[in-house]
Amino acid sequence: MKKILSLMLAAVCCFSLGACSGGGGQTPPDIGEEEQPSGPIELTSVYQGAEIDLCDPSLREYLEEEDFDAQCAFLLEHEGEIYDYQNISFSWEGDGSSNYRVYFADNAAFEDALVVETSECSLSGGLFMPGETYYWKVIGDDAESESETDFFRVLDEPVRFLDITGANNVRDAGGWTTESGQRVRWGMLYRGSQLNGYMGTPMPEEGIEQMRDVLGIKSEIDLRIPDVDDAGQMQNYLDPEAPYLKATIHPYTTLIEDFDPSDEKHSYYEESAEAIRSIFALLSDESNYPVYYHCNSGADRAGSLTYLLNGLLGVSYEDLTRDFEITSFSVMGNRWRGSAESGFTDGIMSDGTSGFTYVAWGKMHELFMKYYATESGLLSDAIENYLLTVCDVPAEHIQKFREIMLVG
């Protein structure tokens, strides 16, 4: 199996399980074991090569909406709904087996297949990769009790949420089309929540295996404040021997050197420049990839860093905003471009004074274009100008990052 696919297939703990309608080790009240169904295993989720969208249909509706007012209306109408999962499921009629082995592979011969074992008759979710074709089948207790083979192709469009045990709001930063017509590579940069249990439970071994062994994540970038909101983390949570970078930034307008509001909480955070410089040093070395970067919720600091990274690569502000706002459909709560009271036009969802964190996505973008825009008027050039002049990021690190992350 090709390396990229072997890393992206789903592990057993990535799936949700469902009851078995055809036995599956479940004895109905009026049927003894000798009367369990014994027919062949029949797939009831049959794709026959169909293209499957990993996004929930409602989330896809939001992603494809281009009208500003309709986007904002969607955020209000769907507030509180959760879509941070892979929208794909597998089910079958059991044959009375106590356990089933579900095989997934990138080839019809199932060479180097990943095997998921379950006593149930359905699975959902996973870590599937957009643009790839997968084959699957089910085998029961008897090796000769085998279903037919089915296959499907995953739609090659953003967004790729990931079902990770012990983490939230985890998604691939890739897949977006840039101003040059190139695309941001899948499977290289991942963003999401903390892993080490700050104000919660640390990620269990299952989650570690998913990120380290299935996704192949090597490096961890931690955007939190040492000994303040990082639970004392000092090394890579997935592998203590792997690269770990503590690169503290504050989000939104605090990144902008020339912004001097009356409220100091929202003004420039000087340590950001050094942190961003160290981030690009790590990202300029392809041996450090794949990389997982996070704050605590994967929303504000991680969202602001995504603005810099994907914006530099040429992703449009409109798509960056879509990506930012879909955090609203995770358990991490609303992250909007502006306040609902203003019709989403003021650029500040929350000023941080009402108990909710400071959220100023639209204001951040406005200020980047005000202070750092060049004659081209492109956001990518404004961010490059910022990185060069404010953060002293070497030009060769910027170029190398683009070479690593852009395809097509």
Secondary structure, 3 states (H helix, E strand, C coil): CCHHHHHHCCCHHHEEEECCCCCCCCCCCCCCHHHCCCCCCEECCCCCCCEECCCCHHHHHHHHCCCHHHHHHHHHHCCCCCCCCCCCEEEEECCCCCCEEEEEECCCCCCCCEEEEECCCEEEECCCCCCCEEEEEEECCCCCCECCCEEEEECCCCCCECCCCCCCCCEECCCCEECCCCEECCCCEEEECCCCCCCCCCCCHHHHHHHHHHCCCCEEEECCCCCCCCCCCCCCCCCCCCCEEECCCCCHHHHCCCCCCCCHHHCCCCHHHHHHHHHHHHHCCHHHCCEEEECCCCCCHHHHHHHHHHHHHCECHHHHHHHHHHHHHCCCCCCCCCCHHHCCCCCCCECCCCCCCCECHHHHHHHHHHHHCCCCCCHHHHHHHHHHHCCCCCHHHHHHHHHHHEEC
